Amino acid sequence: MRRKIPESTLPKLNRSQMITAEGFQKLREEHDHLWKVERPDVTAKVSWAASLGDRSENADYHYNKKRLREIDSRIRYLRKCIDNFKVIHYHPHQEGKVMFGAWVEVENMDRGLKKRLRIVGYEELIGNKDYISMDSPLAQALLNKIAGDKVIVKTPAGEFNWRILKIEYEKGGGSDF
């Protein structure tokens, strides 16, 4: 059996604890689905497989016990996120500036490449190819800038020059685009 490493000895990642309202809702939905749908289903399968007798060669039992551990681990993680994240809602004072939750259209001045990106918390990145973490070098360089501003982004791969073309926000529940 593997020994669990105490969390206090693990390195702390310097990530912001902010999340958009949409991202927070997705986390709550995932948590509720795991807790109310998947966990009861897998628990029933484990009980059924255990009732068959000899567990040493029972693949259903071992697979579903493993799946139950994965679900429980994810639920613990989601509860911690839900408790610790600060939900950032749109506010009119954000207009005209790049702030958390903004959709920003930028152009790489060296290559002429244009991108449209949304600045969000790290937990929202999975499955969203146009989202960047607010902790990324590009997002950090863009924060508090306005359309027309030029920024230099320093990364391990070198320096990149970007110009902000457009800034938009999702207001309320829907998209403005």
N, CA and C of each residue as an Amber inpcrd file, in Angstrom:
protein
   531
   0.8370000  -1.1780000   0.0000000   0.0000000   0.0000000   0.0000000
   0.8840000   1.2450000   0.0000000   0.4870000   2.2280000  -0.7980000
   1.2630000   3.4460000  -0.8910000   1.0290000   4.3290000   0.3200000
   2.0950000   4.9530000   0.7340000   2.0090000   5.8770000   1.8460000
   1.6330000   7.2530000   1.3100000   0.6520000   7.8760000   1.9220000
   0.2040000   9.2000000   1.4970000   1.1900000  10.2540000   2.0020000
   1.5790000  11.1320000   1.1010000   2.4940000  12.2110000   1.4580000
   1.6800000  13.3180000   2.1110000   2.0880000  13.7690000   3.2970000
   1.3410000  14.8500000   3.9590000   1.2930000  16.0940000   3.0820000
   0.1230000  16.7030000   2.9770000  -0.0700000  17.8640000   2.1190000
   0.8450000  19.0200000   2.5040000   1.1720000  19.1170000   3.7930000
   2.0140000  20.2280000   4.2500000   3.4280000  20.1580000   3.6870000
   3.8730000  18.9630000   3.2360000   5.2240000  18.8380000   2.6940000
   5.2650000  19.0390000   1.1850000   4.0960000  19.0980000   0.5450000
   4.0600000  19.2970000  -0.9000000   4.2980000  20.7670000  -1.2280000
   4.9300000  21.0330000  -2.3860000   5.1470000  22.4340000  -2.7540000
   3.8150000  23.1140000  -3.0430000   3.6830000  24.3480000  -2.6220000
   2.4690000  25.1140000  -2.8700000   2.5840000  25.7750000  -4.2440000
   1.5740000  25.5550000  -5.0830000   1.5530000  26.1940000  -6.3800000
   0.9850000  27.5920000  -6.1990000   1.6240000  28.5410000  -6.8240000
   1.2020000  29.9210000  -6.6810000   0.1230000  30.2250000  -7.7170000
  -1.0880000  29.7410000  -7.4470000  -2.2050000  29.9440000  -8.3510000
  -3.2300000  30.8540000  -7.6890000  -3.8620000  31.6480000  -8.5220000
  -4.9270000  32.4970000  -7.9990000  -6.1300000  31.6210000  -7.6550000
  -6.9160000  32.0560000  -6.7220000  -8.0880000  31.3020000  -6.2870000
  -9.3660000  31.9340000  -6.8170000  -9.2880000  32.5580000  -8.0000000
 -10.4580000  33.1980000  -8.5940000 -11.0590000  32.2920000  -9.6500000
 -12.3760000  32.4530000  -9.8510000 -13.0900000  31.6710000 -10.8470000
 -14.2650000  32.5010000 -11.3400000 -14.6220000  32.3170000 -12.6040000
 -15.7900000  33.0170000 -13.1340000 -17.0530000  32.3360000 -12.6100000
 -18.1640000  33.0280000 -12.6960000 -19.4420000  32.4560000 -12.2510000
 -19.7810000  31.2070000 -13.0650000 -19.4780000  31.2370000 -14.3710000
 -19.7460000  30.0730000 -15.2260000 -18.8820000  28.8870000 -14.8040000
 -17.6130000  29.1400000 -14.5310000 -16.7020000  28.0800000 -14.0980000
 -17.1220000  27.4920000 -12.7670000 -17.5580000  28.3370000 -11.8510000
 -18.0060000  27.8740000 -10.5390000 -19.2430000  26.9860000 -10.6810000
 -20.1590000  27.3850000 -11.5500000 -21.3710000  26.5950000 -11.7780000
 -21.0170000  25.2130000 -12.3260000 -20.0460000  25.1440000 -13.2410000
 -19.6230000  23.8490000 -13.7970000 -19.0330000  22.9600000 -12.7030000
 -18.2330000  23.5430000 -11.8030000 -17.6700000  22.7540000 -10.6970000
 -18.7740000  22.2050000  -9.8020000 -19.7570000  23.0340000  -9.4890000
 -20.8890000  22.5840000  -8.6480000 -21.6700000  21.4720000  -9.3380000
 -21.8910000  21.6160000 -10.6460000 -22.6200000  20.5900000 -11.4000000
 -21.8490000  19.2730000 -11.4210000 -20.5280000  19.3520000 -11.6200000
 -19.7130000  18.1360000 -11.6040000 -19.7750000  17.4750000 -10.2270000
 -19.6370000  18.2810000  -9.1700000 -19.7050000  17.7500000  -7.8090000
 -21.0440000  17.0580000  -7.5630000 -22.1290000  17.7320000  -7.9050000
 -23.4580000  17.1740000  -7.6720000 -23.6780000  15.8890000  -8.4690000
 -23.1990000  15.8540000  -9.7090000 -23.3370000  14.6480000 -10.5300000
 -22.5630000  13.4710000  -9.9160000 -21.3270000  13.7530000  -9.5140000
 -20.5350000  12.6820000  -8.8970000 -21.1790000  12.1880000  -7.6070000
 -21.6490000  13.1200000  -6.7790000 -22.1950000  12.7740000  -5.4670000
 -23.5580000  12.0950000  -5.5660000 -24.4240000  12.5910000  -6.4450000
 -25.8020000  12.1010000  -6.4920000 -26.0500000  11.0030000  -7.5200000
 -25.2120000  10.9040000  -8.5510000 -25.4560000   9.9360000  -9.6190000
 -24.3790000   8.8520000  -9.6550000 -23.1390000   9.2660000  -9.9240000
 -22.0830000   8.2680000 -10.1240000 -21.7230000   7.5000000  -8.8580000
 -21.5530000   8.1880000  -7.7440000 -21.1400000   7.5020000  -6.5160000
 -22.1660000   6.4590000  -6.0710000 -23.4630000   6.7720000  -6.0230000
 -24.4340000   5.7390000  -5.6370000 -24.4340000   4.5440000  -6.6000000
 -24.2690000   4.8080000  -7.8980000 -24.2420000   3.7340000  -8.8870000
 -23.0470000   2.8090000  -8.6600000 -21.8740000   3.3900000  -8.4840000
 -20.6600000   2.5900000  -8.2770000 -20.7190000   1.8630000  -6.9280000
 -21.2540000   2.5150000  -5.9110000 -21.3970000   1.8700000  -4.5960000
 -22.2980000   0.6370000  -4.7070000 -23.3700000   0.7400000  -5.4720000
 -24.2620000  -0.4170000  -5.6790000 -23.5320000  -1.5430000  -6.4040000
 -22.7070000  -1.1880000  -7.3790000 -21.9400000  -2.2100000  -8.1060000
 -20.9370000  -2.9000000  -7.1890000 -20.2870000  -2.1410000  -6.3170000
 -19.3350000  -2.7250000  -5.3670000 -20.0620000  -3.6830000  -4.4280000
 -21.2080000  -3.2730000  -3.9300000 -21.9900000  -4.1320000  -3.0290000
 -22.4180000  -5.4170000  -3.7240000 -22.8850000  -5.2730000  -4.9630000
 -23.2900000  -6.4530000  -5.7290000 -22.1070000  -7.3990000  -5.9470000
 -20.9610000  -6.8380000  -6.3760000 -19.7780000  -7.6720000  -6.6320000
 -19.2810000  -8.3270000  -5.3530000 -19.3650000  -7.6250000  -4.2330000
 -18.9240000  -8.1930000  -2.9470000 -19.8420000  -9.3320000  -2.5200000
 -21.1060000  -9.2680000  -2.8840000 -22.0570000 -10.3200000  -2.4840000
 -21.8240000 -11.6240000  -3.2230000 -21.0210000 -11.6100000  -4.2760000
 -20.7530000 -12.8170000  -5.0530000 -19.7820000 -13.7550000  -4.3590000
 -19.1510000 -13.2800000  -3.3120000 -18.2380000 -14.1510000  -2.5650000
 -16.7960000 -13.7460000  -2.7290000 -15.9550000 -14.6920000  -3.1410000
 -14.5070000 -14.5190000  -3.2390000 -14.1430000 -13.2450000  -4.0090000
 -13.5380000 -12.2890000  -3.3140000 -13.2040000 -10.9980000  -3.9310000
 -11.8210000 -10.9960000  -4.5650000 -11.0090000 -11.9780000  -4.2630000
  -9.6240000 -11.9650000  -4.7360000  -9.5220000 -12.0280000  -6.2620000
 -10.4650000 -12.6870000  -6.9210000 -10.4210000 -12.7840000  -8.3830000
 -11.6320000 -12.1160000  -9.0260000 -12.2860000 -11.2390000  -8.3080000
 -13.4920000 -10.5970000  -8.7930000 -13.1300000  -9.2490000  -9.4350000
 -13.0490000  -9.2380000 -10.7770000 -12.6370000  -8.0320000 -11.5060000
 -13.6240000  -6.8860000 -11.3140000 -14.9280000  -7.1910000 -11.2920000
 -15.9320000  -6.1330000 -11.0820000 -15.7150000  -5.4380000  -9.7460000
 -15.4500000  -6.2140000  -8.7340000 -15.2400000  -5.6560000  -7.3930000
 -14.0240000  -4.7350000  -7.3880000 -12.8960000  -5.2180000  -7.9220000
 -11.6570000  -4.4300000  -7.8940000 -11.7640000  -3.1720000  -8.7550000
 -12.3470000  -3.3100000  -9.9430000 -12.4840000  -2.1500000 -10.8190000
 -13.3590000  -1.0810000 -10.1520000 -14.5070000  -1.4910000  -9.6270000
 -15.4390000  -0.5240000  -9.0440000 -14.9360000   0.0570000  -7.7340000
 -14.1680000  -0.6890000  -6.9530000 -13.5470000  -0.1140000  -5.7440000
 -12.5560000   0.9790000  -6.1580000 -11.7940000   0.7060000  -7.2240000
 -10.8360000   1.7050000  -7.7260000 -11.5890000   2.9390000  -8.2100000
 -12.6680000   2.7320000  -8.9540000 -13.4650000   3.8520000  -9.4600000
 -14.0720000   4.6530000  -8.3110000 -14.5150000   3.9670000  -7.2600000
 -15.0830000   4.6460000  -6.0930000 -14.0300000   5.5240000  -5.4110000
 -12.7990000   5.0450000  -5.3210000 -11.7140000   5.8540000  -4.7460000
 -11.4600000   7.1010000  -5.5990000 -11.4920000   6.9280000  -6.9210000
 -11.2890000   8.0710000  -7.8220000 -12.3970000   9.1040000  -7.6520000
 -13.6390000   8.6330000  -7.5740000 -14.7760000   9.5400000  -7.3950000
 -14.6610000  10.2800000  -6.0690000 -14.3550000   9.5540000  -5.0040000
 -14.2300000  10.1820000  -3.6850000 -13.1080000  11.2120000  -3.6640000
 -12.0130000  10.9090000  -4.3390000 -10.8940000  11.8460000  -4.4030000
 -11.3070000  13.1210000  -5.1400000 -12.0000000  12.9650000  -6.2460000
 -12.4400000  14.1260000  -7.0220000 -13.4640000  14.9470000  -6.2370000
 -14.3680000  14.2850000  -5.5300000 -15.3650000  14.9890000  -4.7160000
 -14.6780000  15.8150000  -3.6330000 -13.6690000  15.2270000  -2.9640000
 -12.9230000  15.9830000  -1.9350000 -12.2550000  17.2060000  -2.5450000
 -11.6440000  17.0210000  -3.7200000 -10.9850000  18.1310000  -4.3980000
 -11.9930000  19.2190000  -4.7600000 -13.1370000  18.8240000  -5.3290000
 -14.1500000  19.8000000  -5.7290000 -14.7100000  20.5550000  -4.5280000
 -14.9260000  19.8640000  -3.4170000 -15.4250000  20.5390000  -2.2120000
 -14.4230000  21.5820000  -1.7310000 -13.1470000  21.2270000  -1.7920000
 -12.1050000  22.1720000  -1.3810000 -12.0980000  23.3900000  -2.3030000
 -12.2320000  23.1450000  -3.6110000 -12.2800000  24.2460000  -4.5770000
 -13.4880000  25.1330000  -4.3300000 -14.6500000  24.5120000  -4.1670000
 -15.8920000  25.2600000  -3.9660000 -15.7960000  26.1270000  -2.7150000
 -15.1600000  25.6020000  -1.6810000 -15.0140000  26.3660000  -0.4380000
 -13.9870000  27.4950000  -0.5520000 -12.9390000  27.2920000  -1.3630000
 -11.8280000  28.2360000  -1.3820000 -11.8380000  29.2440000  -2.5250000
 -12.4850000  28.9290000  -3.6310000 -12.4690000  29.8380000  -4.7660000
 -13.3150000  31.0730000  -4.5020000 -12.8810000  32.1870000  -5.0570000
 -13.6410000  33.4320000  -4.9820000 -14.2660000  33.6560000  -6.3590000
 -15.5850000  33.6920000  -6.3860000 -16.3000000  33.8850000  -7.6480000
 -16.2570000  35.3670000  -8.0200000 -15.7940000  35.6350000  -9.2360000
 -15.6960000  37.0030000  -9.7350000 -16.7980000  37.2140000 -10.7740000
 -17.7080000  38.1190000 -10.4630000 -18.8040000  38.4510000 -11.3680000
 -18.4400000  39.6960000 -12.1630000 -19.0570000  39.8180000 -13.3240000
 -18.8480000  41.0130000 -14.1400000 -19.3450000  42.2510000 -13.3830000
 -18.5980000  43.3330000 -13.5190000 -19.0070000  44.6190000 -12.9440000
 -18.7080000  45.6930000 -13.9960000 -19.5920000  46.6750000 -14.1500000
 -19.3900000  47.7170000 -15.1740000 -18.0450000  48.4470000 -15.0900000
 -17.4180000  48.4980000 -13.9180000 -16.1280000  49.2030000 -13.8210000
 -15.0240000  48.4910000 -14.6140000 -15.2720000  47.2480000 -15.0410000
 -14.2790000  46.5060000 -15.8160000 -14.2120000  46.9700000 -17.2710000
 -15.2770000  47.5740000 -17.7670000 -15.3480000  47.9720000 -19.1780000
 -14.1300000  48.7910000 -19.5920000 -13.6080000  48.4220000 -20.7540000
 -12.4900000  49.1660000 -21.3220000 -11.1280000  48.7140000 -20.8480000
 -11.0670000  47.9000000 -19.8040000  -9.7930000  47.3970000 -19.2760000
  -9.7730000  45.8800000 -19.3170000  -8.5850000  45.3160000 -19.4580000
  -8.4320000  43.8650000 -19.3860000  -8.3930000  43.4790000 -17.9170000
  -9.3970000  42.7210000 -17.5100000  -9.4660000  42.2330000 -16.1410000
  -9.9050000  40.7770000 -16.1740000  -9.9860000  40.1620000 -15.0090000
 -10.3790000  38.7670000 -14.9060000 -11.7260000  38.5390000 -15.5930000
 -11.8170000  37.5090000 -16.4120000 -13.0500000  37.1590000 -17.1040000
 -13.1970000  37.8060000 -18.4760000 -12.2620000  38.6640000 -18.8590000
 -12.3590000  39.3700000 -20.1380000 -12.0360000  38.4540000 -21.3130000
 -12.7390000  38.6960000 -22.4130000 -12.3520000  38.1510000 -23.7080000
 -11.4680000  39.2190000 -24.3430000 -10.2660000  38.8320000 -24.7400000
  -9.3170000  39.7920000 -25.2950000  -8.8570000  39.3110000 -26.6650000
  -8.9900000  40.1920000 -27.6400000  -8.4600000  39.8860000 -28.9630000
  -7.0970000  40.5580000 -29.0500000  -6.0710000  39.7630000 -29.3110000
  -4.7050000  40.2770000 -29.3700000  -4.0520000  39.8720000 -30.6860000
  -3.0360000  40.6530000 -31.0560000  -2.2820000  40.3490000 -32.2680000
  -0.8080000  40.2740000 -31.9130000  -0.1630000  39.1960000 -32.3410000
   1.2760000  39.0680000 -32.1680000   1.9240000  39.9340000 -33.2350000
   2.5910000  40.9880000 -32.8160000   3.1330000  41.9650000 -33.7520000
   4.3290000  41.4110000 -34.5290000   4.9860000  40.3870000 -34.0180000
   6.1290000  39.8050000 -34.7020000   5.6900000  38.8830000 -35.8430000
   4.5730000  38.1940000 -35.6660000   4.1300000  37.1870000 -36.6330000
   2.8060000  37.5280000 -37.3110000   2.1130000  38.5610000 -36.8390000
   0.8240000  38.9170000 -37.4190000  -0.2980000  37.9580000 -37.0350000
  -0.0600000  37.1190000 -36.0530000  -1.0280000  36.1220000 -35.5950000
  -2.0390000  36.7720000 -34.6600000  -3.3410000  36.5700000 -34.9420000
  -4.3770000  37.1050000 -34.0740000  -5.0070000  35.9700000 -33.2740000
  -5.3320000  36.2730000 -32.0050000  -5.9730000  35.3030000 -31.1240000
  -7.0500000  36.0040000 -30.3170000  -8.0610000  35.2330000 -29.9680000
  -9.1140000  35.7090000 -29.0640000  -9.0960000  34.7890000 -27.8560000
  -8.8170000  35.3570000 -26.6920000  -8.6160000  34.5690000 -25.4840000
  -9.4640000  35.1010000 -24.3380000  -9.7970000  34.2110000 -23.4140000
 -10.5010000  34.6400000 -22.2050000  -9.6080000  34.3790000 -21.0040000
  -9.4780000  35.3480000 -20.1290000  -8.6410000  35.2340000 -18.9360000
  -9.4960000  34.6860000 -17.7930000  -9.1220000  33.4960000 -17.3230000
  -9.9160000  32.7880000 -16.3040000  -8.9980000  32.1630000 -15.2590000
  -9.6000000  31.4980000 -14.2770000  -8.8570000  30.7690000 -13.2650000
  -8.3640000  29.4310000 -13.8110000  -7.3570000  28.8490000 -13.1790000
  -6.7340000  27.6240000 -13.6850000  -7.6890000  26.4430000 -13.7810000
  -8.6770000  26.3750000 -12.9240000  -9.5970000  25.2360000 -12.9190000
 -10.5210000  25.2490000 -14.1370000 -10.6120000  26.3630000 -14.8360000
 -11.5110000  26.4900000 -15.9810000 -10.8400000  26.1640000 -17.3090000
  -9.5610000  25.8760000 -17.3130000  -8.8200000  25.6870000 -18.5520000
  -9.1540000  24.3950000 -19.2820000  -9.4210000  23.3370000 -18.5610000
  -9.6270000  22.0180000 -19.1680000 -10.8360000  22.0460000 -20.0930000
 -10.5950000  21.6660000 -21.3390000 -11.6650000  21.6040000 -22.3220000
 -12.0090000  22.9300000 -22.9740000 -11.2910000  23.9760000 -22.6560000
 -11.5550000  25.2960000 -23.2260000 -10.2900000  25.8140000 -23.8910000
 -10.1720000  25.5810000 -25.2030000  -8.9190000  25.9040000 -25.8870000
  -8.6370000  27.4000000 -26.0020000  -9.6610000  28.2240000 -25.8850000
  -9.4550000  29.6680000 -26.0080000  -9.2980000  30.3640000 -24.6620000
  -9.1820000  29.6010000 -23.6040000  -9.0310000  30.1770000 -22.2660000
  -7.5670000  30.1240000 -21.8550000  -7.1190000  31.1650000 -21.1410000
  -5.7720000  31.1530000 -20.5650000  -5.8880000  31.4790000 -19.0800000
  -4.9770000  30.9310000 -18.3290000  -4.9570000  31.1750000 -16.8930000
  -4.5260000  32.6030000 -16.6120000  -5.1770000  33.2070000 -15.6300000
  -4.7890000  34.5670000 -15.2660000  -3.3780000  34.6090000 -14.6900000
  -2.8300000  33.4330000 -14.3510000  -1.4720000  33.3590000 -13.8200000
  -0.4220000  33.2150000 -14.9250000  -0.8630000  33.0800000 -16.1800000
   0.0770000  32.9120000 -17.2910000   0.8000000  34.2230000 -17.5880000
   1.9910000  34.1420000 -18.1940000   2.7290000  35.3740000 -18.5200000
   1.9420000  36.3250000 -19.4250000   1.2110000  35.7860000 -20.3990000
   0.4390000  36.6440000 -21.2960000  -0.6670000  37.3660000 -20.5330000
  -1.4230000  36.6350000 -19.7300000  -2.5070000  37.2640000 -18.9630000
  -1.9630000  38.3100000 -18.0050000  -0.8710000  38.0100000 -17.3500000
  -0.2800000  38.9710000 -16.4090000   0.1400000  40.2430000 -17.1240000
   0.6570000  40.1050000 -18.3420000   1.0720000  41.2910000 -19.1030000
  -0.1370000  42.1010000 -19.5720000  -1.2600000  41.4240000 -19.8410000
  -2.4440000  42.1040000 -20.3580000  -3.2880000  42.8020000 -19.2860000
  -3.2390000  42.3060000 -18.0510000  -4.1060000  42.8340000 -17.0010000
  -3.9660000  44.3470000 -16.8380000  -5.1160000  45.0110000 -16.7180000
  -5.2440000  46.4600000 -16.5100000  -4.8470000  47.3050000 -17.7150000
  -4.6630000  46.6740000 -18.8610000  -4.3520000  47.4260000 -20.0870000
  -5.6550000  47.7270000 -20.8260000  -5.5800000  48.6090000 -21.8290000
  -6.7580000  48.9770000 -22.6190000  -6.4990000  48.6520000 -24.0910000
  -7.5630000  48.6980000 -24.8930000  -7.4260000  48.4340000 -26.3260000
  -6.4360000  49.4190000 -26.9360000  -5.5670000  48.9070000 -27.7940000
  -4.5340000  49.7250000 -28.4260000  -3.1890000  49.6250000 -27.7370000
  -3.1820000  49.2090000 -26.4640000  -1.9170000  49.0690000 -25.7340000
  -1.0740000  47.9430000 -26.3300000   0.2320000  48.1280000 -26.2230000
   1.1690000  47.0870000 -26.6400000   1.8390000  46.5430000 -25.3900000
   2.0370000  45.2210000 -25.3600000   2.6800000  44.5900000 -24.2070000
   3.7900000  43.6700000 -24.6840000   4.7830000  43.5360000 -23.8550000
   5.8730000  42.5930000 -24.1050000   5.7000000  41.4620000 -23.1000000
   5.6290000  40.2530000 -23.6270000   5.4420000  39.0760000 -22.7730000
   6.7490000  38.3070000 -22.7440000   7.2910000  38.1790000 -21.5430000
   8.5550000  37.4500000 -21.3740000   8.2370000  36.0310000 -20.9250000
   8.6960000  35.0600000 -21.7120000   8.4990000  33.6440000 -21.3980000
   9.8430000  32.9390000 -21.5100000   9.9240000  31.6970000 -21.0550000
  11.1730000  30.9500000 -21.2250000  11.5750000  30.8000000 -22.6970000
  10.6000000  30.8630000 -23.6080000  10.8870000  30.7270000 -25.0390000
  11.3280000  32.0380000 -25.6710000  11.2760000  33.1330000 -24.9260000
  11.6950000  34.4250000 -25.4510000  10.6830000  35.5150000 -25.1770000
  10.9120000  36.6820000 -25.8020000  10.0060000  37.8200000 -25.6420000
   9.0960000  37.9120000 -26.8550000   7.8180000  38.2240000 -26.5760000
   6.8410000  38.3510000 -27.6430000   6.1040000  39.6790000 -27.4890000
   5.8840000  40.3530000 -28.6210000   5.1960000  41.6360000 -28.6340000
   3.7510000  41.4420000 -29.0750000   2.8240000  41.8900000 -28.2410000
   1.3940000  41.7560000 -28.5240000   0.7340000  43.1280000 -28.4710000
  -0.3190000  43.2930000 -29.2780000  -1.1330000  44.4950000 -29.2360000
  -2.5680000  44.0810000 -28.9420000  -3.2170000  44.8200000 -28.0480000
  -4.6050000  44.5380000 -27.6840000  -5.5160000  45.1980000 -28.7140000
  -6.3360000  44.3770000 -29.3630000  -7.2370000  44.8960000 -30.3860000
  -8.6340000  45.1810000 -29.8460000  -9.1270000  44.2950000 -28.9680000
 -10.5140000  44.4180000 -28.5120000 -10.6670000  43.7540000 -27.1520000
 -11.5350000  44.3080000 -26.3130000 -11.8180000  43.7550000 -24.9830000
 -13.3320000  43.6600000 -24.8270000 -13.8220000  42.4840000 -24.4380000
 -15.2550000  42.2820000 -24.2320000 -15.4700000  41.4460000 -22.9840000
 -16.6610000  41.5580000 -22.4370000 -17.0360000  40.7790000 -21.2540000
 -18.3650000  40.0840000 -21.4800000 -18.5140000  38.9220000 -20.8870000
 -19.8090000  38.2610000 -20.8600000 -20.5770000  38.8750000 -19.7050000
 -21.7370000  39.3970000 -20.0230000 -22.5470000  40.0660000 -18.9980000
 -23.7580000  39.2040000 -18.7010000 -23.9740000  38.9430000 -17.4400000
 -25.1230000  38.1110000 -17.0500000 -24.8880000  36.6600000 -17.4070000
 -25.9270000  35.9680000 -17.8640000 -25.8370000  34.5440000 -18.1170000
 -25.3870000  34.1700000 -19.5080000 -25.4530000  35.0890000 -20.4660000
 -25.1630000  34.6980000 -21.8380000 -23.9540000  35.3850000 -22.4090000
 -23.6830000  35.0670000 -23.6400000 -22.5520000  35.6380000 -24.3360000
 -23.0090000  36.8170000 -25.1890000 -22.1690000  37.7930000 -25.3310000
 -22.4770000  38.9530000 -26.1600000 -21.9320000  38.7890000 -27.5720000
 -21.3970000  37.6440000 -27.8930000 -20.7050000  37.4900000 -29.1770000
 -21.5100000  36.6350000 -30.1160000
